[in-house]
């Protein structure tokens, strides 16, 4: 009696070919005719998975059973049910041969019991991958052609534009593509950002101008330097004129347009600029950018847009000043009583008699807006730290006397930490599932010849999955940040629970980073209102 494994598989997207059950029935019929008293193991759980790779649940289980010698023959309806990838198929076939398991393919009439049969299988698998690569290349070319035609391929439209569906008829069917249309109010802000940057040659200067004049983003938020930089470097605002042609044609961009397409009216569309990897997207080399002329109207002349890029390259980093790690304690805790924003430390330029420099906390909004949005007075950082430390000793004494509360603090934080870890595991599983779906979706393109309508459907689904993947990556980033915060709180709670000697002796042993963590564990915020310091402790847990 022979134990035969039957492996059927069918992709969902094409709707063509033999069903899974039909494949099983045909394999049974063949094996009943060619083998004596066969029994069967059916691995039919991979419906919807592509043959582009072997990362399929039922296939993985089947190969595990093969290694456990649970069957002697593997039968499938067609060769590409195992894999369309030559490397994967060869590896699978070698593994089966090593295990002494014969492989039978009904459609091609291949049987690995003979050398000629094995050779023919390898040849057929090469053609299967060639078909896959050819169709995948056709899909990629199709997406590039959409870009060349000025179509918007999805995602959040840039500030100044919105996505608009355009319907058209082809072969008696109504189809859609998307293009960018102008938002006059937002584009007026974009023009201000460019003109101010050309005037001030500084992202910080543009940020200050926006704060002074209450110019905000489409979401009603203040423009940050990072947002301003992203806008100024986006080719979508550049008018496709002679200056733009010179810039993009002389660079190493993948320019998908002719000089005649640069009509001094429409704007540039750039695709494949970023990797879309979290925690933050990074820019690809410009040689991988796809540059085309869009159907939307540009807002900034090519001359001005190119000037902005030139100035930006020459600029040194204008990142925000980092907290003075070995000088101040209240970074991230002290806030302005007037605007509610954070205050950050700044070292004075003058040197004092003892050779040191003074440090003050100043309002971030006040500094960025040059005093137009907030007028809060600065305050000496060392003086504030000293006052808070005095109050902190009293707070620490109170926590020392409440041992039960200490236990509750630690236990609750531990529970929260464990809950976050469970959320992280679930989020990672969801991300893996979405990535598998996306991978299968791309591989589906190679299963059959695809119609233009099906290509459009797959493209839209791919964009939806990409958006979902970005969302879950952001969720994972937030959970990881929360986990780090909870880990810090666990350390602080443990430290607080073990306070046996005077507080100052314990506190002085900590690094400045640990001191800040400890402060944040018992102080919700410190508020400076211009004349008094207000300390708000973290509420006790009941």
FENQUI-V782857 format. One record per backbone hydrogen bond with DSSP energy under -1.0 kcal/mol. NH is the residue of the N-H (numbers start at 0). CO is the residue of the C=O. If there is no record, write none. Layout:
nh & co
NH & CO
NH & CO
This chain:
nh & co
3 & 38
4 & 72
5 & 40
6 & 74
22 & 18
23 & 19
24 & 20
25 & 21
26 & 22
27 & 23
28 & 24
29 & 25
30 & 26
31 & 27
32 & 28
33 & 29
34 & 30
38 & 1
40 & 3
42 & 5
47 & 9
48 & 45
55 & 53
59 & 55
60 & 56
61 & 57
62 & 58
63 & 59
64 & 60
65 & 61
66 & 62
67 & 63
68 & 65
69 & 64
71 & 2
72 & 2
73 & 101
74 & 4
75 & 103
80 & 77
81 & 78
83 & 50
88 & 84
89 & 85
90 & 86
91 & 87
92 & 88
93 & 89
94 & 90
95 & 91
96 & 92
97 & 93
98 & 94
100 & 95
101 & 71
103 & 73
104 & 109
105 & 75
106 & 76
109 & 104
111 & 102
113 & 110
117 & 113
118 & 114
119 & 115
120 & 116
121 & 117
122 & 118
123 & 119
124 & 120
125 & 121
126 & 122
127 & 123
128 & 124
129 & 125
130 & 126
131 & 127
132 & 128
133 & 129
134 & 130
135 & 131
136 & 132
137 & 133
138 & 134
139 & 135
140 & 136
141 & 137
142 & 138
143 & 139
144 & 140
145 & 141
146 & 142
147 & 143
148 & 144
149 & 146
150 & 145
151 & 177
160 & 157
161 & 180
163 & 178
165 & 176
167 & 174
169 & 172
172 & 169
174 & 167
176 & 165
178 & 163
180 & 161
182 & 159
186 & 182
187 & 183
188 & 184
189 & 185
190 & 186
191 & 187
192 & 188
193 & 189
194 & 190
195 & 191
196 & 192
197 & 193
198 & 194
199 & 195
200 & 196
205 & 201
206 & 202
207 & 203
208 & 204
209 & 205
210 & 206
211 & 207
212 & 208
213 & 210
214 & 209
216 & 220
219 & 216
227 & 223
228 & 224
229 & 225
230 & 226
231 & 227
232 & 228
233 & 230
236 & 233
237 & 234
238 & 299
239 & 265
240 & 238
244 & 240
245 & 241
246 & 242
247 & 243
248 & 244
249 & 245
253 & 288
254 & 252
255 & 290
260 & 257
261 & 258
262 & 260
263 & 239
266 & 295
267 & 237
268 & 291
270 & 289
274 & 281
283 & 272
287 & 284
288 & 285
289 & 270
290 & 253
291 & 268
293 & 266
294 & 149
297 & 264
298 & 236
299 & 236
304 & 300
305 & 301
306 & 302
307 & 303
308 & 304
309 & 305
310 & 306
311 & 307
312 & 308
313 & 309
314 & 310
324 & 322
326 & 323
327 & 323
332 & 329
333 & 329
334 & 525
335 & 340
336 & 527
339 & 335
342 & 333
343 & 361
345 & 359
347 & 357
351 & 355
354 & 351
359 & 345
360 & 378
361 & 343
363 & 341
366 & 362
367 & 363
368 & 364
370 & 365
371 & 368
378 & 360
380 & 358
383 & 379
384 & 380
385 & 381
386 & 382
387 & 383
388 & 384
389 & 385
390 & 386
391 & 387
392 & 388
393 & 389
394 & 390
395 & 391
396 & 392
397 & 393
398 & 394
399 & 395
400 & 396
405 & 401
406 & 402
407 & 403
408 & 404
409 & 405
410 & 406
411 & 407
412 & 408
413 & 409
414 & 410
415 & 411
416 & 412
417 & 413
418 & 414
419 & 415
420 & 416
421 & 417
422 & 418
423 & 419
424 & 420
425 & 421
426 & 422
427 & 423
428 & 424
429 & 425
430 & 426
431 & 427
432 & 428
433 & 429
434 & 430
435 & 431
436 & 432
437 & 433
438 & 434
439 & 435
440 & 436
441 & 437
442 & 438
443 & 439
445 & 442
446 & 443
454 & 450
455 & 451
456 & 452
457 & 453
458 & 454
459 & 455
460 & 456
461 & 457
462 & 458
463 & 459
464 & 460
465 & 461
466 & 462
467 & 463
468 & 464
469 & 465
470 & 466
471 & 467
472 & 468
473 & 469
474 & 470
475 & 471
476 & 472
477 & 473
478 & 474
479 & 475
480 & 476
481 & 477
482 & 478
483 & 479
484 & 480
485 & 481
486 & 482
487 & 483
488 & 484
489 & 485
490 & 486
491 & 487
492 & 488
493 & 489
494 & 490
495 & 491
496 & 492
497 & 493
498 & 495
505 & 501
506 & 502
507 & 503
509 & 506
514 & 510
515 & 511
516 & 512
517 & 513
518 & 514
519 & 515
520 & 516
521 & 518
522 & 518
523 & 535
524 & 535
525 & 332
526 & 533
527 & 334
528 & 531
533 & 526
535 & 524
537 & 521
